[in-house]
Amino acid sequence: MPKLDQHFLENEEVSSLFAALADIKEEDSLIELGPGKGALTKRLLEKNPASFVVLEQDKDLAQELSDKYPTLQVLCGNGLTFLQEENLHCTKLVSAIPYSLTEPLYALVLDKKIPFCLFLQGRNFYKNHLCNEKSKWFHFVRASYDIEEKAIVKGNSFSPPTKVSSSLLTLKLKPEQSTNEKFLAELFSRRKRSCLNALLFSLVETLKISKKEAKKIITDLNLPPKIISKKLAAFSNEEFFTLKEKIPPLETENNK
């Protein structure tokens, strides 16, 4: 009986496409989050990455993978906790993401700036947030990553079947960002701070200006008090856009 919100990929065609899109090189440091029964793991292991770690929360499945692939590094526990490690080295992250983990995983990807991600995830999040300019996630994720939907995977590709279709997505870290994109990335990294504090230090870091100059910019924004004192992580989409619409086009001295 599946547990932990588990739906196991059983479609060989999708598994093959997934492995091809991962485009594993011998120098890659690969992490697979939630391998389940290992439908993708075997194909990825055959690519001989420099390192390969799989993170599985279900202890029974973790043991099965360890027994099946003795050379594979299998860690049992909360994969999101592992991804928070300060010295994490990962060039590629792959995962069939349970819907409940989508937002926390994307937050970690943005924090760690993982160069390449390949996700099989609920299509609703892709359509409602990553393709929807009215969602804060659209702006935060696309400020740092180029996103492409490679396939739509039907629910009957999983066991038990999912009620909704999934998207197979690639996320590639942008080699270059506009100044406003850099600012959004800095702002997201400070989302656990108050809006005032996050704005201050994000402006200083992005524009390479003094705190005095940054405070002047913030004062000129004339933001409502209830927004300026609130933590960014708690912002609704509406509050995010109240803030975003106030931010002028930003330029560093080098770009003027």
C-alpha positions in Angstrom: 0.0 0.0 0.0 1.5 3.4 -1.1 2.3 5.8 1.7 3.9 9.2 2.0 1.9 10.5 -1.0 3.6 8.0 -3.2 2.7 7.4 -6.9 5.3 5.2 -8.7 6.2 5.9 -12.3 5.7 2.7 -14.4 5.7 4.0 -17.9 8.9 2.8 -19.6 8.6 5.4 -22.4 8.5 8.3 -19.8 11.4 6.8 -17.9 13.5 6.6 -21.0 12.7 10.2 -21.9 13.4 11.3 -18.4 16.9 9.7 -18.5 17.6 11.2 -21.9 16.7 14.7 -20.8 18.9 14.4 -17.7 21.8 14.2 -20.1 24.1 12.9 -17.5 27.9 13.5 -17.9 30.7 11.7 -16.2 31.6 14.8 -14.3 28.1 15.4 -12.9 27.2 15.3 -9.2 23.7 13.9 -9.4 21.0 13.8 -6.7 17.6 12.0 -7.1 14.9 13.0 -4.7 12.3 10.4 -4.0 13.4 7.5 -6.2 10.6 5.2 -5.0 11.1 1.8 -6.5 13.9 3.0 -8.7 12.3 3.2 -12.1 14.5 6.1 -13.0 17.5 5.2 -10.8 18.7 2.3 -12.8 18.7 4.3 -16.1 20.5 7.2 -14.4 23.1 4.9 -12.7 24.0 3.5 -16.2 25.2 7.0 -17.2 28.1 6.7 -14.7 27.9 10.2 -13.1 30.9 11.2 -10.9 28.7 10.9 -7.9 25.1 9.8 -7.4 23.0 10.2 -4.2 19.4 9.1 -3.9 17.2 10.5 -1.1 14.3 8.2 -0.1 12.1 8.9 3.0 10.5 5.4 3.0 12.9 3.1 4.9 11.6 0.0 3.2 12.2 1.4 -0.3 15.5 2.8 0.7 16.6 -0.7 1.9 15.4 -2.2 -1.3 17.4 0.2 -3.4 20.5 -0.4 -1.3 20.2 -4.1 -1.7 19.6 -3.8 -5.5 22.4 -1.3 -6.2 25.2 -1.9 -3.7 27.4 0.8 -5.1 24.7 3.4 -4.9 24.7 5.9 -2.1 21.2 5.7 -0.6 20.2 8.1 2.2 17.0 7.4 4.1 15.3 10.5 5.6 13.9 13.8 4.7 15.4 14.8 1.3 14.6 18.4 1.8 16.7 18.5 5.0 19.6 17.0 3.1 19.3 19.6 0.3 19.6 22.3 3.0 23.2 21.3 3.8 25.6 24.2 3.6 28.2 22.5 1.5 25.9 20.7 -0.8 27.5 19.9 -4.2 25.0 19.1 -6.9 25.2 19.9 -10.6 21.9 18.1 -11.4 18.8 17.4 -9.3 16.1 15.0 -10.6 12.8 14.2 -9.0 9.3 13.0 -9.5 7.9 15.5 -7.0 5.0 14.7 -4.6 2.6 17.7 -5.0 3.0 18.5 -1.3 6.7 19.1 -1.7 6.6 21.2 -4.8 6.9 24.7 -3.2 9.5 23.8 -0.5 11.6 22.1 -3.2 11.5 25.0 -5.5 12.5 27.3 -2.7 15.5 25.1 -2.0 16.5 25.1 -5.7 16.4 28.8 -5.8 18.4 29.1 -2.6 21.1 26.6 -3.8 21.1 27.8 -7.4 21.4 24.2 -8.7 22.5 24.5 -12.3 20.1 22.0 -13.8 16.9 20.3 -12.5 14.6 17.8 -14.2 11.2 17.5 -12.4 8.2 15.3 -13.0 5.5 17.2 -11.1 1.8 18.0 -10.9 0.9 20.0 -14.0 -1.4 22.3 -12.0 1.6 24.0 -10.3 3.3 24.5 -13.7 0.2 26.0 -15.3 -1.1 28.0 -12.2 2.3 29.3 -11.0 5.2 28.9 -13.4 3.1 30.0 -16.5 1.0 32.5 -14.7 2.3 36.1 -14.4 -0.1 36.7 -11.6 1.8 34.2 -9.4 4.8 35.3 -7.3 6.4 31.9 -8.1 6.4 32.8 -11.8 8.6 35.8 -11.2 10.9 34.4 -8.5 11.6 31.1 -10.4 11.9 32.7 -13.9 14.3 35.4 -12.6 16.9 32.7 -12.1 15.8 29.8 -14.4 14.8 29.1 -18.0 11.9 26.6 -17.8 10.7 24.3 -20.5 7.9 21.7 -20.5 9.2 18.6 -22.3 6.2 16.4 -22.0 2.8 16.0 -20.4 2.5 12.7 -18.5 -1.0 11.2 -18.0 -2.0 9.9 -14.6 -2.2 6.3 -15.7 1.6 6.3 -16.1 1.8 5.9 -12.3 0.7 3.3 -9.8 -1.6 4.1 -8.3 -2.7 6.5 -11.0 -2.7 10.2 -10.2 -5.9 12.2 -10.6 -4.2 14.9 -12.6 -1.6 14.9 -15.4 2.1 15.8 -14.7 4.6 18.0 -16.4 8.1 16.9 -17.2 10.1 20.1 -16.8 13.7 21.2 -17.3 15.1 24.1 -15.3 18.4 25.6 -16.4 20.1 28.3 -14.3 20.4 31.4 -16.4 24.0 32.2 -17.3 23.2 35.9 -17.2 20.4 37.9 -15.5 19.1 41.4 -15.9 19.5 43.7 -12.9 15.9 43.4 -11.9 16.2 39.6 -12.1 19.2 39.7 -9.9 17.3 41.8 -7.5 14.4 39.4 -7.4 16.8 36.5 -6.7 18.4 38.5 -3.8 14.9 39.4 -2.5 13.8 35.7 -2.5 17.0 34.7 -0.6 15.9 37.1 2.2 12.2 36.0 2.2 12.3 35.1 5.9 13.2 38.7 6.8 10.8 41.7 7.0 10.1 43.4 3.7 12.1 46.4 4.8 15.1 44.5 5.7 15.0 42.3 2.6 14.6 45.3 0.3 17.4 47.2 2.0 20.1 44.5 1.7 18.8 43.3 -1.7 19.2 46.8 -3.1 22.7 47.1 -1.6 23.8 43.8 -3.0 22.3 44.2 -6.4 23.2 47.8 -7.1 26.4 47.9 -5.1 25.1 51.1 -3.3 25.3 52.3 0.3 22.6 51.6 2.9 21.8 55.3 2.9 21.2 55.2 -0.9 19.1 52.1 -0.6 16.9 53.6 2.2 16.3 56.6 0.0 15.0 54.3 -2.8 12.8 52.4 -0.3 11.3 55.7 1.2 10.5 56.8 -2.4 8.5 53.6 -2.9 6.0 54.8 -0.4 4.9 51.2 0.6 2.0 50.6 2.9 3.1 50.0 6.5 1.5 46.6 6.7 3.6 45.4 3.8 6.9 47.0 4.8 6.8 45.3 8.2 5.7 41.8 7.0 8.0 38.9 6.2 8.3 38.3 2.5 7.7 34.6 2.9 4.2 35.4 4.2 3.3 37.6 1.3 0.2 36.8 -0.7 0.3 37.2 -4.5 -1.5 40.5 -4.2 1.0 41.8 -1.6 3.9 40.7 -3.8 2.5 42.6 -6.8 1.9 45.7 -4.7 5.6 45.6 -4.0 6.7 44.6 -7.4 4.8 47.3 -9.2 6.5 49.9 -7.0 10.0 48.7 -8.0 11.4 50.8 -10.8 13.7 49.4 -13.5 17.0 49.0 -11.8 20.4 49.7 -13.2 23.9 49.3 -11.8 26.5 51.9 -12.6 28.0 49.5 -15.1 24.7 49.3 -17.0 23.9 53.0 -17.1 
